[in-house]
Each structure stands twice: as C-alpha cells, then as structure tokens.
Amino acid sequence: MIKKLFLIISLIFLTACSFLSSAGTNIERPVMGQSPIYGKWAITKFIYNKKINQDNFLFKDIIGENLYFSNDQVVLADDYIKDAEYKVKYVKLSEYLYQKFNLDYKSLGIEDSDVYTTYIFDSKSSRSIYYEVIKTSENTALLFDNGVILEMKLIDDKINNDDLNNLIIAKKDEVLARGNLFDYNGDKGFLIAFKTKSDSNMPTWNYKTLYIKFSDSKLENVYEMNNIIIPRNDNFSEISVQKESKGEETTDKVILKDYKNSKIIKDDGDLMKTEDLKENNTLKTIDFVTNNYINVESLDRESNKTSLRIYKLDDLDSKNPLSYKEFLNEKNLEAEGKNIETLKKDPYNIGIYRDNGFWKLKGRVDLEDNKFSDFDLNLVLPYDVNKYNEINIPMSHIKNFKSSIKDGFVSPDNKFLITLENNYLRIYNIEDNKINPSAIFEREIGNEASTIMTEWATGRYSNIWQQELSSNKWGVKWIK
C-alpha cells in the first residue's frame, strides 16, 4: 500500500499536472526516472528572438548543432549544467505562450495543442534561473534560451545514460569557451514615462520621463524631464496635458509637439509640428504612448461617463479613434465571442494597459450608474504598436524578490532591474543571475505611479539619446 501511494505521489510531482486530461495530444507522458527530454537532439531552425536590437543572422552557425539531455547533465549551444534537475508541466500551448511569454502561437508557425513543457534547473544554483523546452510532438520541441526560441528535433533517445554523459563531458569545454550567444553587452539607455496622482479637487495626473543611461556593467547617468518625451523617427516629441477653465467647465487638452533634433528650444521657431486633442468639459488621462499610438481615457464631466480611445499620433488632430477591428483579425474576433458582442455597442472603447510585465489590449463595457467593466482581449500587441514588450525575468520572480514591486523592467543584458515600488523608482544590479538586494539608485516619483511608456536604446543609439535628452531642450534635471 505504501509503495502504491509513493508511486502515485511521484507521478503527480513529475508531471505537475492539475488533473488535466491528455486527450487531444499525441505526446506521451514522460517516463518515470528518466529525463522528459532524454537523448540527443539537434537544432533545426531559428524561430524567434525577442531582442530586436540583435542580429538574428548570428544564429545560423548553430543550426545543426547537437544538444544532449541526460538524466543528470545537460549541454546546450551556450551552456553546460552539471547537476540538472527537471520539472514537467502539462499546459494548453496557446494559453501558456500568451500568458507567460506574451506570444501568439500562430506567429511561431505551430499548431495549438495540449503539451508538456519541461523546466531545466541547475540544482546547485538558483531555481529561479532555468531553460525551458516545450515538446510540440514526440520528435520536435521548442527550446527557450534567454529570449531566443529555437526548434530542435530528436536524433536518438536510446543512448545509454553513461554514454550520453560522456558525450556531454566531451563537448562542455567547447560550449563554455563560446560564452553566451544570446546576450548583448555595452552601452544601453532606458527611457520610461509614468504618471502620478496629483492632489487636486478633480482627477489630475502629473507626467514625467526619466532617461537612465548604463555603461556596460554600471549605472552612468539619470535625467528627469517634465511631461512625456518620446523618440519618433529621427527626432523626439513632447506630449503634455493642459487644463483650460471657462466658467464651470474644465477641459483637458492633450498636446503633441514635434521638435527639430539637437537644438536648444528658445521659442517655437524650432517647432516642427503641433497637434492636440480635446473635448469640451472632458478630463483626459494618458494610459499608454509609443512612437505611433496613444491611449487616452476620458471623463465627461456632465454625464460622469468614462471611455477609452486609441489614436494614431500622426492623426491626433482629426480625433478619429481606432476600432478594435484595427487590432483583431477574423479568427481573433471569433475566439472572443461574447466580449466582441459587447464591444460592438462602442467599437472604439479599447485601451492598452500593463499586466504582469507586459502591455496588453483590453475592452471596456459600460454598466449601470456610470460604472464599467474592463476585460482582456487576449491579444499580443502588434510590433508596430509597441516594439518593446518583453521582460527577461518573469514578474512572479521579481515580485518574490520584493512584494512591494508594482512593475519591473530588465535590461537587455540581464544586468539591471528597474522597479516601481511604493512611491519610488529603484535600480538593482543582477549578478550571477541573482538580484542584489541593495538598490544602487532610487528616486521618489510620487503617489500611485504607473508606467505609460518604455523604450530601450542600445549601442551607439543610447549615446545619441543621451546627447539629445541631456540638452537644455527639455528642461532636463540631471539627477545622477
């Protein structure tokens, strides 16, 4: 009886299932006592790289490379794990890729199904650092390695474990000498804009932008600017919200100003273009902005009704919001079902919000008494809406580090963590894949701060941005 009970408990632990049915998948359960991805595999295809600043051509040299997974050791294209530990989870592929990686499975060219995903840990190191392999069939799998997705195919799973370990030992020196293939080092800059609640009789938000410049492994400078400063094409733009009062009416005006590059603004002579958005007796809050789009939440002071709208920045004057159909194709529309039916009453009532480290699209439906309900549209935002929509360390791990963290951002080289926690922005070093508990920088930013824009610059672009943003043009305040 005890042996049977032990066997049942072991099986549950190995598969990490939540009593999910395996119907509809042709992938067999992992064998007890054996690595769930045991054997010799080969990299067959480059699939995806979330680091848009990186040249994907560099991955051509590892196509065809052999990878080995024994019961206790692993060798990958750029890493060796001496004391490997595996954990398996049974998941719905489409839901898992969206919720964890903010990826649409269709963009990867794979079919949706119930699959096993395997986490590979170094048992002698931090369990928060791991690789992941998702089996898409008995002989094919996706390898997730530091933001890069590679397809691999099974070559041989009949090799004796000792022989497999010998192959791993023979290859490990070559792999370790190669270093991390999927990393980016050097100068980088992080531009973040956020809004904070203002003490006022009516809803009012203040907007600020910080530019944080890193030089390889150290924090170099931090600059602070009023309003939202955003890179657009070959110049920067400023977005602000101004209040206008007339009698008992108060109106917010969203103003976009494009300026010429590399000049000190003394008057509007350097102004390239101005656009604005306003509606009488309506207050406006900016919830999201990127170089092409802006998401505005409006409060009509007469009806006390709120609404969401997304506009193209280059067409702000026309006041033509975008419909949900601009973001969802026919297949997405069918999948959303009831949610789309409610949106049809107001097809423009959509917005972009932060959730678990990602930007996502939501819809809003009006309820009685000027109340409303928001719902996630389960859509990965298109690249032209937001080019930077990634996080190299899962938010669950970041919040485990400090429960007070509301939002977090990791540098492309995994050396720095930037957080919003309580009323502060803080920066931490990441060393040996561990977050150093002592912040290297902190800045009080105000009440109820929330992120509305993020952009990374790498290499020479980070220095170009520094030169531009540190000029007197933006009334910059040098903090560090």
C-alpha positions in Angstrom: 0.0 0.0 0.0 2.8 2.4 0.9 4.7 1.6 -2.3 1.5 2.3 -4.3 0.9 5.6 -2.6 4.6 6.6 -3.2 4.2 5.8 -6.9 1.1 7.9 -7.2 2.6 10.9 -5.4 5.8 10.6 -7.5 3.8 10.6 -10.8 1.8 13.7 -9.8 5.1 15.5 -8.9 6.8 14.6 -12.1 4.1 15.7 -14.4 3.0 18.7 -12.4 -0.5 18.2 -13.8 -3.6 19.9 -12.4 -5.6 16.8 -13.2 -5.7 17.8 -16.8 -6.8 15.3 -19.4 -4.3 14.3 -22.1 -7.0 13.9 -24.7 -6.2 15.5 -28.0 -2.4 15.2 -27.8 -0.2 12.6 -29.3 2.7 13.3 -26.9 3.4 10.5 -24.5 3.8 11.2 -20.7 7.5 11.4 -19.6 8.9 8.1 -18.3 9.4 7.8 -14.6 13.1 8.2 -13.5 14.2 9.5 -17.0 14.7 13.0 -18.2 11.5 14.0 -20.0 13.5 15.2 -23.0 16.2 12.5 -22.7 18.5 11.9 -25.6 20.5 13.6 -28.4 18.7 16.5 -30.2 19.8 18.8 -33.0 18.9 22.5 -33.5 17.0 22.6 -36.8 15.6 26.1 -37.0 15.7 29.6 -35.6 12.2 30.6 -34.6 12.1 33.9 -32.7 14.3 36.5 -30.9 12.6 39.0 -28.6 15.7 41.2 -28.5 15.0 43.3 -31.5 18.4 45.0 -31.3 20.2 41.7 -32.1 21.3 40.4 -35.5 19.5 37.1 -36.0 22.0 36.1 -38.6 24.4 35.2 -35.9 22.3 32.1 -35.1 23.0 30.5 -38.4 26.2 28.9 -37.1 24.3 26.8 -34.5 21.8 25.3 -36.9 22.5 21.6 -36.9 24.3 21.7 -33.6 23.8 18.7 -31.3 22.3 19.2 -27.8 22.4 16.5 -25.1 20.0 15.9 -22.2 20.9 13.0 -19.9 19.2 12.2 -16.6 21.6 14.4 -14.6 23.5 16.6 -17.1 22.7 18.9 -20.0 24.8 20.6 -22.7 23.2 23.3 -24.8 24.6 25.5 -27.6 25.9 28.0 -25.0 25.7 26.4 -21.5 26.6 23.3 -19.6 24.6 22.1 -16.5 26.4 19.5 -14.4 23.6 18.8 -11.9 20.5 19.1 -13.9 17.0 18.9 -12.4 13.8 18.7 -14.4 10.2 19.7 -13.7 7.4 19.0 -16.1 4.0 20.8 -16.5 1.1 19.9 -18.7 -0.4 23.0 -20.5 -2.5 24.4 -23.3 0.1 25.7 -25.7 -1.8 28.8 -26.9 -2.8 30.0 -23.4 0.7 29.2 -21.9 2.6 31.1 -24.6 0.3 34.1 -24.3 0.2 34.3 -20.5 3.9 33.6 -19.8 5.7 34.9 -22.9 3.1 37.3 -24.4 3.5 35.3 -27.7 0.9 34.3 -30.2 1.4 30.6 -31.1 0.3 31.3 -34.7 3.3 33.7 -35.2 5.6 30.8 -34.4 4.2 28.6 -37.2 3.0 25.8 -34.9 -0.3 24.1 -34.1 -2.2 24.6 -30.9 -2.5 21.6 -28.6 -2.0 20.3 -25.0 1.7 19.9 -24.5 4.3 19.1 -21.9 6.7 21.9 -21.0 10.0 21.0 -19.2 11.9 23.3 -16.9 15.6 22.6 -16.7 17.3 23.8 -13.5 20.8 23.7 -12.2 20.1 22.1 -8.8 23.2 23.7 -7.3 22.2 27.2 -8.4 19.1 29.4 -8.1 15.9 27.6 -9.0 14.6 30.9 -10.5 17.0 30.5 -13.4 16.1 27.8 -15.9 15.8 26.9 -19.5 12.5 25.6 -20.9 11.6 23.1 -23.6 8.1 22.6 -24.9 7.5 19.4 -26.8 5.3 20.0 -29.8 5.4 16.4 -30.9 7.2 13.2 -30.0 10.3 14.2 -32.0 10.1 18.0 -32.1 10.4 20.7 -29.4 10.9 24.4 -28.8 13.9 25.5 -26.7 13.6 28.8 -24.9 17.0 30.2 -24.2 17.4 33.8 -22.9 14.7 35.3 -25.1 15.5 33.2 -28.2 13.3 30.3 -29.4 14.9 27.5 -31.4 13.3 24.4 -32.9 15.1 21.1 -32.1 14.5 17.6 -33.3 15.2 14.3 -31.6 18.0 12.3 -33.1 18.4 9.4 -30.6 16.8 8.6 -27.3 18.1 5.1 -27.0 21.6 6.1 -25.9 22.8 4.7 -22.5 22.9 7.4 -19.9 26.6 6.9 -19.2 27.4 7.2 -22.9 25.3 10.3 -23.1 27.2 11.9 -20.2 30.5 11.1 -21.9 29.2 13.0 -25.0 28.2 15.9 -22.7 31.6 16.0 -21.0 33.4 15.9 -24.3 31.5 18.9 -25.5 31.2 21.1 -22.4 34.6 22.9 -22.7 33.9 24.0 -26.3 30.5 25.3 -25.2 31.7 27.1 -22.1 34.5 28.7 -24.1 32.0 30.1 -26.6 30.2 32.1 -23.9 26.6 33.3 -24.1 25.4 33.5 -27.7 22.2 35.2 -26.9 23.4 38.2 -24.8 24.1 41.9 -25.5 26.7 43.9 -23.7 27.7 47.5 -23.9 26.1 50.9 -23.6 22.3 51.0 -23.2 19.7 53.5 -22.2 16.2 53.1 -20.7 13.5 55.8 -21.4 10.5 55.5 -19.1 7.5 57.8 -18.7 5.0 57.5 -15.9 2.0 59.3 -14.4 1.5 60.2 -10.8 -1.7 61.3 -9.0 -1.9 65.0 -8.1 -3.5 66.4 -5.0 -6.5 68.2 -6.6 -10.2 68.5 -6.3 -10.7 66.9 -9.6 -8.8 63.9 -11.3 -5.4 65.2 -12.3 -2.2 63.4 -13.2 1.4 64.6 -13.5 3.6 63.2 -16.2 7.4 62.7 -16.1 10.1 61.0 -18.1 13.4 59.5 -16.9 16.3 58.6 -19.1 18.6 56.1 -17.4 22.0 55.6 -19.1 24.0 52.4 -18.4 27.6 51.8 -19.5 28.2 48.1 -19.7 28.0 47.0 -16.1 27.4 50.3 -14.3 24.8 53.0 -13.9 26.2 56.1 -15.6 23.6 58.9 -15.5 19.9 59.6 -14.8 18.0 62.5 -16.3 14.5 63.7 -15.4 12.1 65.7 -17.7 8.6 67.0 -17.2 5.9 65.7 -19.5 6.3 62.7 -21.8 9.4 62.7 -24.1 9.3 60.1 -26.7 11.6 59.1 -29.7 9.9 59.3 -33.1 11.7 58.6 -36.4 14.8 60.9 -36.3 13.5 63.4 -33.7 12.0 63.5 -30.2 8.4 64.6 -29.4 6.9 66.1 -26.2 3.4 65.1 -25.1 1.6 67.1 -22.3 -1.9 67.6 -20.9 -3.0 71.1 -20.2 -6.2 72.2 -18.3 -8.4 75.0 -19.6 -11.1 76.5 -17.5 -14.1 78.5 -18.7 -16.8 79.3 -16.2 -17.9 76.0 -14.6 -16.3 73.9 -17.4 -12.8 72.4 -17.2 -11.3 70.8 -20.3 -8.1 68.8 -20.6 -6.1 69.2 -23.9 -3.6 66.6 -25.0 -0.8 68.4 -26.9 1.8 66.7 -29.1 4.8 68.8 -30.1 7.5 67.6 -32.6 10.8 69.4 -32.3 13.9 69.5 -34.5 16.8 67.5 -33.2 19.9 68.8 -31.5 18.8 72.3 -30.9 18.1 74.3 -27.7 14.5 75.4 -27.8 14.3 79.1 -27.1 11.0 79.7 -28.9 8.6 78.0 -31.3 11.0 78.6 -34.1 12.4 75.1 -33.6 8.9 73.6 -33.5 8.2 71.3 -36.4 4.5 70.4 -35.8 1.8 70.7 -33.1 -1.3 68.5 -32.7 -3.8 68.5 -30.0 -6.9 66.6 -28.8 -9.7 68.0 -26.6 -13.4 67.8 -26.0 -15.3 70.4 -24.0 -15.7 69.8 -20.3 -13.9 66.5 -20.5 -10.9 65.4 -18.5 -8.2 63.2 -20.1 -5.6 60.8 -18.8 -2.8 59.2 -20.9 -2.6 55.5 -20.1 -0.1 54.4 -22.8 2.0 56.0 -25.5 4.5 54.8 -28.1 6.0 56.4 -31.1 2.9 55.7 -33.2 0.0 55.4 -30.9 -1.5 57.0 -27.8 -4.2 55.6 -25.4 -6.4 58.2 -23.7 -9.0 57.7 -21.0 -11.7 60.4 -21.0 -14.1 61.5 -18.3 -17.2 63.5 -19.4 -17.9 65.9 -16.5 -21.5 66.3 -17.5 -22.5 62.7 -17.8 -19.7 61.4 -15.4 -19.1 58.6 -18.0 -15.6 57.3 -18.8 -14.4 55.9 -22.1 -11.2 54.6 -23.6 -9.8 55.6 -27.0 -6.6 54.7 -29.0 -5.4 57.3 -31.6 -2.6 57.4 -34.1 -0.2 60.2 -33.0 0.2 61.5 -36.5 -3.5 61.9 -36.8 -4.4 63.3 -33.4 -6.0 66.5 -34.8 -8.6 64.5 -36.6 -9.9 63.0 -33.4 -10.5 59.7 -35.1 -10.1 56.8 -32.7 -9.2 53.3 -33.8 -11.7 50.4 -33.6 -11.0 47.0 -32.1 -11.0 45.8 -35.7 -7.7 47.5 -36.3 -6.1 45.0 -33.9 -8.1 41.8 -34.1 -8.4 39.7 -37.3 -11.4 37.5 -38.1 -10.0 34.5 -36.2 -9.4 36.6 -33.1 -12.9 38.0 -33.3 -14.5 34.6 -33.4 -12.4 33.5 -30.4 -13.5 36.4 -28.3 -17.2 35.7 -28.7 -19.3 37.5 -26.1 -16.6 40.1 -25.5 -16.8 41.3 -29.1 -20.6 41.4 -29.0 -20.4 43.8 -26.1 -17.7 45.9 -27.9 -19.9 46.3 -31.0 -22.0 48.8 -29.0 -18.9 51.0 -28.9 -16.2 49.5 -31.1 -13.7 52.3 -30.1 -13.9 51.6 -26.3 -10.5 49.8 -26.1 -7.3 50.6 -24.3 -3.7 49.4 -23.6 -2.7 48.5 -20.1 0.2 47.0 -18.1 -0.3 43.5 -16.7 2.3 41.2 -15.3 5.2 43.0 -17.0 3.5 43.2 -20.5 1.4 45.7 -22.4 -1.9 44.2 -23.4 -5.1 45.2 -25.1 -8.4 45.5 -23.2 -12.0 46.3 -24.0 -14.5 48.2 -21.8 -18.2 47.6 -21.5 -20.5 50.2 -19.8 -22.7 49.1 -16.9 -25.4 50.9 -15.0 -24.8 54.1 -12.9 -21.8 55.1 -15.0 -19.9 52.0 -13.9 -17.9 49.9 -16.3 -16.1 46.6 -16.6 -12.7 46.0 -18.4 -11.7 42.7 -20.0 -8.5 41.4 -21.5 -8.8 40.8 -25.3 -6.1 38.0 -25.2 -4.1 39.6 -27.9 -0.3 40.0 -28.3 0.1 43.6 -29.4 1.4 44.1 -33.0 5.1 45.1 -33.3 4.2 48.5 -34.8 2.1 49.3 -31.7 4.8 48.6 -29.2 8.3 47.4 -30.2 9.4 46.8 -26.7 7.1 44.3 -24.9 9.2 41.9 -23.1 10.7 41.0 -19.7 13.7 38.7 -19.3 12.8 37.7 -15.8 9.2 36.6 -15.1 7.3 39.1 -12.9 6.4 36.4 -10.5 10.2 36.0 -9.7 10.6 39.8 -9.4 7.7 40.1 -7.0 9.1 37.2 -5.0 12.2 39.3 -4.7 10.2 42.2 -3.2 6.4 42.0 -2.7 6.1 45.8 -2.9 7.2 45.9 -6.6 4.4 47.1 -8.8 6.2 47.0 -12.1 9.6 45.8 -13.3 12.0 46.1 -16.3 15.2 44.1 -17.0 18.0 45.4 -19.2 18.7 43.5 -22.5 21.9 42.1 -21.0 20.2 40.9 -17.7 22.5 43.1 -15.6 20.0 45.6 -14.2 16.5 45.5 -12.8 14.4 48.7 -12.7 11.3 48.7 -10.5 8.4 50.8 -9.5 7.7 50.1 -5.8 5.6 52.2 -3.4 6.4 55.8 -4.4 9.9 55.1 -5.7 11.7 54.1 -8.8 14.7 51.8 -7.9 17.5 50.2 -9.8 19.2 46.9 -8.7 22.3 45.0 -10.0 21.8 41.5 -11.3 24.9 39.4 -10.7 25.3 35.7 -11.5 21.5 35.6 -12.3 20.6 36.9 -8.8 19.1 40.3 -7.9 21.3 42.1 -5.5 19.1 43.1 -2.5 20.6 46.6 -2.2 19.4 49.2 -4.7 22.1 51.2 -6.5 19.7 54.1 -7.2 16.4 55.3 -6.0 14.2 58.3 -6.8 10.9 59.3 -5.3 8.4 59.8 -8.1 5.1 60.4 -6.4 1.7 58.8 -5.5 0.1 56.0 -7.4 2.8 56.0 -10.1 2.1 53.8 -13.1 4.1 53.2 -16.3 2.8 54.6 -19.6 5.8 54.4 -21.9 9.1 52.4 -22.1 11.8 52.4 -24.8 15.3 50.8 -24.8 18.3 52.1 -26.8 21.4 50.0 -27.2 24.9 50.7 -28.5 25.5 54.0 -30.2 21.8 54.9 -30.1 22.0 55.0 -26.3 24.7 57.7 -26.6 22.7 59.6 -29.2 19.7 59.7 -27.0 21.8 60.8 -24.0 23.3 63.7 -26.0 19.8 64.8 -27.2 18.0 64.3 -23.9 20.7 65.9 -21.7 20.5 69.2 -23.6 18.5 72.2 -22.4 15.8 71.5 -24.9 13.7 69.6 -22.5 14.3 71.5 -19.3 16.2 68.4 -18.1 17.1 67.8 -14.5 20.3 65.9 -14.0 19.8 63.5 -11.1 22.9 61.4 -11.3 
